[in-house]
Amino acid sequence: MTASPVSPASPDASDARGPEELSEPALKVAPLELFLDLVFVFTVTQLTGSLVHHLTLEGFAQVLVMLGVIWWMYDAFIWLTNAMPPRTHGQRGLLMLAMGAFLVIALSVPHAFEGGGAAFGWAYLLVVALHTGMFIAAGVTPVAVLRMGASNLVVTALVVVGGYLTGTVQLGFWVAAFAMQFVTPKVDRLPEFRLRSDHFVERHGLIVIIAFGESVIAVGAGAGTTGFGPALIAVALLSLTVCVGLWWAYFGHDDDARAEHHMAALPSAERNRAAVTVYYLGHFGLLLGVLLFAAGVKSAVAHPDAAITLPQALALAGGVTLYLVVNTAVRRFFGLRPHLPRLIGAAAVLATVPLGTAASALDQVGAVAAVLAAVFGYESACRRPVGDFGHD
């Protein structure tokens, strides 16, 4: 099969706003939103730690549903600040209150299935109440917002009730809450307002970078449990190389600017639907992939020159594989190519699992880094200097 060249960014990618947005100042991410992201990176750290200590199918299911319900409302606040940037003291105060509620949720993550689920649920209820009230204050049609708030309240009720239960019953309630998030956008109309593509795309790109930070934190946390030496330095640098590869998969060749341009060109209704499909569901998959990789790399750094367990090796490789597959799907939506090299790379990364279990963590991380370098080196070599999108 022939090479799939990557096209250069559009010449007007520096200002990808649609015609209806060009008459308005660009909507940039506010500093307070970045402050809120500090709580989110702590949440990801807590979820990673929970997965490291319960690296089983049940532990994975628990982390999956917790990440799902948390990301549902965190992403909802990105929609909120898109409609109502935090410019007044009142708006900032309410956003800080939501930040406090998210912090309580993050603190309760390690104990959510060990008796701390009630705190998780009640803090989640406060987040939903603040989000609904602030959306109404933003001037969005009250009926649409209340309909959305009612759907979120059903999710919250499942989370709160489940928080008072234990074991598989609790997990069942929270799985139902997680499943509701896939059903709601299909059976309920989204609130009708014009989503600003510049802010929305930038905000999600920053969230992805925040998630990469968790992988770096995992390297540091794992390094604290082993002696300093050449093997530790090598596995740490190779883990950072993998993070660079994941960054390149998302931002390489100005893909984020080209995605913004695509979003800005869509009619408002289609843009809102794309925001749910690509930026909620798609980025949930990206975040889960980074979280899995971080859990695996924490074990790799702790024992760089020793073999690791099958769950640890699967987390390390599976996270990168999931990330590449979801990234390819997102790129396909935006008309960005190529696709095939990344899918081949995803399969090759998954094939490194035996290296981790039979040889060493260092060997597996090195192999993953080599695969990513080969994939993106190949794409860059095949990239055409002129023209539009290539083909697989």
N, C-alpha and C positions, 0 to 999 in steps of 0.2 A: 504494500500500500504506500502511496506517495506521502511525502512529508506534508505536514499541516502548518503552514507558516502563520505567524501571529502578525496581525496588521498593526501599524503604528496608530497612536491615538489620533482622534479626530482633530483637525487643526483648531477647532473652536472649543476644545475640551476644557480650556481654562475658564470658560463661562458657559456652563451647560444648561443654564436656566431656559425654560420654555418662554415663548413670546409673552404669556400672561405674567411672567415673573420679572421680565427685563425692566419693567417700569418701576420696580420696587428695589430697595437696597437688598443685597444678598443677606440671607438669614444664616448667620454663623452660630456655632455652638457656644453657649454662654459658659463662662468660667464655673458657675454654680453647677452646671450639668457635669462638668469634669470632676467636681468635688463629689457629686453623687456617685460617679464611677468608682471612687475609692471604696465605697461600700460594696459595690458589685464585685470588685476584684477580691475583697475579703470573702464574699459569698462563694466565689469560685474556689478560693483557697480552702474554705471549710468543706465544700463538696468534694474536692480532691482528697483532702485528708480523710474524710469519711469513706471514700472508695478505697483508699490505700489500706485502711484498717478492716475493711469488709469486702475484699476482692473476690466476691462470689456472685453467682447469678442473682441471689436475693439482694445483696449489697448494691449491685449494679442497678437493679430495678428500683431500689429506694432512691438512689442518686438520680436516676433518670426522671422519676416523677417529681422529685424536689426541684431539679433544674427546670423542668417543664413548667411547673406552676409559678416559680419565681420569675423565669424569663417572660412568661405571659404578661405579668403586670409590670415588670421592668420595661419591656418593650412598649407597653401601653403608655408609660410616662414619656417615652421618646415621642410618641404621637402627641401627647399632651403639650410638651414644650415646643413642638412644631406648630401647634395651633395657638399656644399662649406662651411666648418666650418669657422667662422670669425676669421682668423689668421693674416691678414695683416691690416695695418691702413686704407687702402682704403675700404676693405670689412667691417670693423667695422664702418667706417664713413657712408657708404651707409645704413648699418643696423640701425644706429642711425637716419638717415634721415627718414627711414621707421617708426621708433619709433615715430618721431615727427608727421608724417602723421596719424598714428594710434591714437595718442593723440588728434589730431584735430577731428577725427571721434568720439572718446569717448566724447569729450566736446560737440559735436553737437547732441548727442543722445537725451537729453531731449527736444530739439527744432527741431528735424528732421522732425516732422509732424506739426510743428507750425511756419514754415518759415525758418528753419535752414537746410533744406534738401540739399541746394546747396553746403554748406560747407562740408557736409558729402560726397557728390558725388565727388567733386573735390579732396578732400583728398584721397578718395578711388581710384581715377584715378592715383594719384601719387604712391600709394602703388602698384598698378598693374604694372605700368611702371617700378618701381624699381625692382620688383620681376622678371619680364620678362628679363630685362637687366642683372641682376645678375645671372640668371639661364644660360643665354648664356655664360657669362664669366666663369661659373663653368665648361664648357667643355661638357655640354650635347648637343646632336645633335641639331643644330640650327633650322632645319626644324620642329622637334617635339616641340621645345620650342615655336617657333613662332605660330604653330598651337594652342598650349595651350594658348599662350598670346592672340590670336585672339578670342578664346572662352571667356576668361576673359574680353576682351574689350567689347564684346557684353553685358555681365553682367553689366559692368561698365557704358555703354551707357544708359542702362535702369535705373540704379541708378541715374546718373547725370540728365537725362531728368526728371525723377520722382521727383527729388529734387526741381525742379522749379514749380511743380504742387502742388495741395492741395487735401485734403480729400480723398475720395475713389479712385479718379483717380491716385493720387500719390501712394496709397497703392497698386493699381492694377499693376503699373509699377514695384514696388519693389517686389511684389509677383512673377511677371514674372521673375525677376532677381534671386530670390530665387529658383524658379522651374528649371531654367537653370542649376543649380548646380547638380541637380539629373539627368539631361539629358546628360550633357557633358561627364561624364565618360563612358556612355554607347555607345555614338556615335563617340567618339574621342579616339584615342589611347593615352595612357599615355606616357610622355617622357621616353625614354629607358635609364635608368641608374640603377645601383645596389643600392637599398635602404639598409642602414645599420640598422639592427634591434635593435642593442644595444642602439644607440642614439635615434632612433625613438620611441621605447617603453618607454624609460626613460623620454623623453621629454613630451609625452602625460600624463604619470603618474604625472609629476610635474604640468601640467596644471590642472589636476583634484584636486590636493592639493590646488592650487591657488584658484580654485572655492570654495572649502570648506572654505577658508579664508573669502570669501564674506559672508557666513552664519554667521561667527563669527562677522564680521563687522555689519551685520544686527542686531545681538543681541545688540551690543553696541549702534547702532543708535536708536533702539527702546527703550532701557533703558533710553536714555536721555529725553524721553517725559513722564516718569512716576516716582513716588516716590520710593525711595530705601526702600526695605523691604523684608520679607521672601518670598512673592509670586514672586517678581522679581528675587531673587536669585534662587528659585526653577525652574522657567521657563527657566532662562538662563542656568543653569546646565543641565537641561533636553534637551534643544536645542543643547548644546554641545555634549550630549550623542548621539543624533540622528546623528550629524556630524561624531562622532566616528563610529557609525554603518555604515554610508555610506562609510567611509574610509575602514572599514573592508570588506565591500562587494567588493571593488576594489582590495585591497592589501592583504587581509587575506590569510594565508597559502601560501604566496609567489606567489600569482596568477600572479602578474606582471612579475616575473622572468620566470614563466612557459609560459606565453604568448610570451615573448621574444624568448624563446627556440623554440616555435612553428613557429614564424615568420621567424627565422633564417633557419629553415629546409625547407622552401618553396622555389621553384625556383623563380628567380627574377620577372618574369612576374606575377606569382600568388601572390607574396609578395606585389607587387605594387597594385594589385587589392584589396587585403585584407586591405591594408593601407587606401584605399578610403572607402571601405565598413565598416570596423570596427573602424578605427581611425578618419575618417572624419564624416561619418554618425552616427556611434555608439556614438562617443564622443560628437557630437552635441546633441544627446538625453540626455546624462548624464549631460552636462552643462545646458541644459534647465531644467532638473529636479532639479538641485541644485539651479538655479535661482528662480524657482517657490517656492521652499521650503524657500529660503531666504526672498522672498517677504511675504510669509505667516508668517514666524517666527518674522519678524519685527513688524507685527501687534500684534502677540501674546505677545511679550515682552512689547509692549506699554500698553496693557491692560490685564495683566496675569490672574487676578481673575474675568474677565468679559467675557461674551459671545462675539464671533466675528461674522462677517457677513459671509454669505454663500460663496461669492467669496474668502474671506480670508481663510476660513477653507478648501476650495477646493484647493487653491494654496498650502497651507501647506501640506496637505495629498497627493494631486495630484503630487507634485514635487517628493516626496519620492517614490510614486507608480511608476511613470514614470522611475525614476532612477533604481529601482529594476528590472523592466521589461526589460529595455535596458541592464542592467548589466547581466541579465540572458541570453539574446540573444548573447552578446559578449562572455560570458563564454561557451555557446554552440558551437560557432565557434571554440574556442580554445580547445574543448574537456574537459573542466573543469566541474566538477559536485560537488554537486547536483544542480538540477534546481527547482524541485517541491517546496521545502520549501520556496524559495525566491518568487515564484509566489503566493503561499498561503499568505505569508507575505505581498506582494503588495496589494492583495485584502483586507486583514485585516486592513492595513493602511488606505485604501480608506474608509473603514467602520467607521473610527473615525470621519468623518466630522460632524455627528449629535452631538458628544460630544462638539465640538467647538462652534456650533451654539446654542445649548440648555443649555450647562453647562458653561464651561469656556475654554479659550485658554490654561490655565495650564493643565486642564484635557486632552485636545486633544494631546498636546505635550507629556505629560506623557504616554498616551496610545500608541503613535507612538514609543516612546523610548522603551516601554515594548515589543511591537511587534518585533522590531529589535533585542532586547536582546534575546527573545525567539527563533527567527529564527537562529541566529548565535550561540546561546548556544546549540541548538539542533544539528546543523551541527557539532560543535566541539565534542559533545558527541558521535556522530555516526561516527566520522572520524576514519578510519582504520589506525593502526600504520604502516602497510606495504601494498604493492600492488599497483595496478594501479587505474585508475579512476573508481568510483562507478557508479551505475545506479539509475535512478529514480524508 
